[in-house]
Amino acid sequence: MKIGNIDLGERPLLLAPMEDVTDASFRYVCKEYGADMMYTEFVSSDGLIRDAAKSVAKLLTHDYEAPIGIQIYGHIPEAMVDAAQMAERAAEIAGGHGADVVDINFGCPVNKIARRGAGSGMMREPDKMIEITRRVVEAVKKPVTVKTRLGWDEDSKIIVELAERLQDVGIQALTIHGRTRCQMYSGEADWTLIGKVKENPRMHIPIIGNGDITSPQKAKEYFDRYGVDGIMIGRATYGHPWIFKEIKHYLQTGELLPEMSVIEKVALAKRHLAKSIEVKGDRVGMLEMRRHLSCYFKGLPDFKETRLKLVTLTDPAEINQTLDYVAERWGETNI
């Protein structure tokens, strides 16, 4: 599968952009475990053009993350064009590696974004979506990709026609989440329309499926059944960034890898914590690791008190000591 000149190989696995999750430290561990392509947290076009510090900071990427896309969102065409050009110049603006791809978020369902007409809110204005996409494609030299949903609600699943229109204005890959905006993340993702987009003889760009890929078996089944070029994984990576390695092994051998041991998970949590502190400093790095530390050890018996310590301690040394205790106390436990 290729996005422009970026060759991701056969059946690549991509890390979905997720706000407050896919920061540089999490991307670091996902890359370690085999993510073929990753995306930044989504960046507000309004924030970028106002030079808001939080938005500009998201433009910083690193060589070890390549290839990486910077994802932008917004509903004002002029702001989206300016933001896309800033994303393209990310290395110049924020340092680091920069962007290999500029991705447009037409998929985020949260109220504060969609109700303003951005993210998946754009599904109610497909003509405007196409116009924004066309203008962004014309404004930058990097490949432009789009992530979107099936439609706004059950009665307006427009993705098959919309995919053609997005391709016609020049995007170089399309990721489709198999839910409508009104579904948010409830119910099951419906991949049948993703499959119809892929089967459409007019479509020639890569089609990437997203939604409910939670196991190696399901990834293989959906690759085989729907014929997608790649799969993007989001929420299933919470506390489980090694899912990329598990899926790749299963696709190659038909066999499941053994579950990671508690001791291996402790070692990973320590590396992740160290990278988070390196990237964001002691205080912010520790605070933003809490959501991950609460997920790494799901299923351990009698873990409530220890989990509470992991998500409330503020001293890195004490967190590492607690992680050592986890390895000592539960090291032989299978979960």
MOJOTA-V414307 format. One record per residue. N is the residue number from 1. RES is the residue in one letter. PHI is phi in degrees with one decimal (999 if undefined). Layout:
N RES PHI
N RES PHI
This chain:
1 M 999
2 K -122.8
3 I -113.4
4 G 62.1
5 N -96.3
6 I -88.4
7 D -94.9
8 L -100.1
9 G 77.3
10 E -85.7
11 R 49.7
12 P -70.4
13 L -115.6
14 L -117.4
15 L -87.7
16 A -70.1
17 P -72.2
18 M -138.4
19 E -61.9
20 D 64.3
21 V -125.6
22 T -88.3
23 D -80.1
24 A -60.9
25 S -71.6
26 F -69.6
27 R -60.7
28 Y -59.0
29 V -75.3
30 C -65.4
31 K -64.2
32 E -56.7
33 Y -98.4
34 G 108.9
35 A -60.3
36 D -81.1
37 M -149.0
38 M -132.7
39 Y -131.6
40 T -69.2
41 E -56.0
42 F -72.6
43 V -114.4
44 S -69.9
45 S -63.8
46 D -62.1
47 G -63.8
48 L -63.9
49 I -72.9
50 R -87.2
51 D 64.3
52 A -64.6
53 A -58.7
54 K -64.5
55 S -69.6
56 V -63.1
57 A -60.8
58 K -70.9
59 L -75.9
60 L -77.6
61 T -126.5
62 H -129.1
63 D -58.0
64 Y -68.5
65 E -89.1
66 A -64.2
67 P -78.0
68 I -137.2
69 G -105.9
70 I -101.0
71 Q -102.1
72 I -118.1
73 Y -141.7
74 G 163.1
75 H -128.2
76 I -102.5
77 P -54.4
78 E -62.6
79 A -67.0
80 M -66.4
81 V -63.9
82 D -61.8
83 A -65.4
84 A -61.9
85 Q -67.7
86 M -67.6
87 A -61.3
88 E -63.6
89 R -98.1
90 A -57.5
91 A -63.2
92 E -71.5
93 I -81.5
94 A -114.1
95 G 84.5
96 G 76.1
97 H -78.0
98 G 92.2
99 A -107.9
100 D -92.1
101 V -141.2
102 V -105.1
103 D -110.3
104 I -105.3
105 N -88.6
106 F -114.3
107 G -124.0
108 C -64.0
109 P -96.6
110 V -64.8
111 N -56.3
112 K -65.4
113 I -101.3
114 A -66.6
115 R -69.4
116 R -86.7
117 G 93.2
118 A -97.2
119 G 54.3
120 S -73.6
121 G -59.8
122 M -68.8
123 M -62.8
124 R -85.7
125 E -133.3
126 P -60.5
127 D -63.7
128 K -67.9
129 M -57.7
130 I -64.4
131 E -63.2
132 I -60.3
133 T -61.6
134 R -57.7
135 R -68.0
136 V -66.2
137 V -57.4
138 E -71.6
139 A -89.9
140 V -127.7
141 K -95.9
142 K -67.2
143 P -59.7
144 V -108.0
145 T -125.3
146 V -134.0
147 K -119.3
148 T -147.9
149 R -120.0
150 L -70.5
151 G 166.8
152 W -75.0
153 D -146.7
154 E -60.2
155 D -92.6
156 S -139.3
157 K -82.9
158 I -105.0
159 I -64.2
160 V -64.0
161 E -69.6
162 L -61.3
163 A -58.9
164 E -60.5
165 R -65.5
166 L -65.5
167 Q -61.4
168 D -65.9
169 V -94.3
170 G 113.1
171 I -68.9
172 Q -114.0
173 A -168.5
174 L -133.4
175 T -104.9
176 I -121.6
177 H -87.6
178 G -80.9
179 R -136.5
180 T -84.4
181 R -62.3
182 C -67.1
183 Q -71.8
184 M 54.2
185 Y -120.0
186 S -88.6
187 G 64.1
188 E -93.6
189 A -68.9
190 D -98.4
191 W -89.9
192 T -63.4
193 L -73.8
194 I -61.1
195 G -62.0
196 K -67.2
197 V -61.9
198 K -64.5
199 E -76.5
200 N -61.4
201 P -64.5
202 R -78.3
203 M -84.8
204 H -129.3
205 I -84.0
206 P -62.2
207 I -113.7
208 I -113.3
209 G -93.0
210 N -145.6
211 G 127.3
212 D 67.1
213 I -84.2
214 T -119.4
215 S -155.5
216 P -58.9
217 Q -62.6
218 K -70.2
219 A -59.8
220 K -63.7
221 E -58.6
222 Y -76.8
223 F -57.4
224 D -70.0
225 R -74.7
226 Y -106.6
227 G 69.6
228 V -64.5
229 D -80.4
230 G -150.3
231 I -126.3
232 M -106.3
233 I -118.9
234 G -117.0
235 R -62.2
236 A -67.8
237 T -84.5
238 Y -58.3
239 G 63.9
240 H -151.7
241 P -67.1
242 W -78.9
243 I -60.2
244 F -62.8
245 K -64.9
246 E -62.5
247 I -65.7
248 K -60.3
249 H -61.9
250 Y -68.7
251 L -63.1
252 Q -82.6
253 T -120.2
254 G 75.7
255 E -118.1
256 L -88.8
257 L -70.5
258 P -61.5
259 E -61.2
260 M -61.9
261 S -75.8
262 V -59.6
263 I -63.0
264 E -65.7
265 K -67.5
266 V -62.7
267 A -60.4
268 L -64.6
269 A -58.9
270 K -66.6
271 R -63.2
272 H -63.4
273 L -61.6
274 A -61.4
275 K -67.9
276 S -61.7
277 I -69.0
278 E -60.3
279 V -78.4
280 K -121.7
281 G 87.1
282 D -57.0
283 R -68.2
284 V -67.6
285 G -59.2
286 M -71.8
287 L -60.2
288 E -79.3
289 M -81.7
290 R -58.4
291 R -63.2
292 H -81.2
293 L -62.5
294 S -74.2
295 C -102.5
296 Y -61.0
297 F -119.2
298 K -58.1
299 G 97.6
300 L -68.9
301 P -72.5
302 D 54.2
303 F -104.0
304 K -56.6
305 E -65.2
306 T -68.6
307 R -60.5
308 L -60.1
309 K -64.0
310 L -61.7
311 V -101.8
312 T -125.7
313 L -64.5
314 T -120.5
315 D -102.2
316 P -55.0
317 A -63.9
318 E -70.1
319 I -64.4
320 N -64.3
321 Q -62.7
322 T -66.1
323 L -64.2
324 D -61.7
325 Y -63.1
326 V -58.7
327 A -63.0
328 E -71.5
329 R -77.5
330 W -118.7
331 G -59.3
332 E -100.8
333 T -84.5
334 N -98.7
335 I -131.2
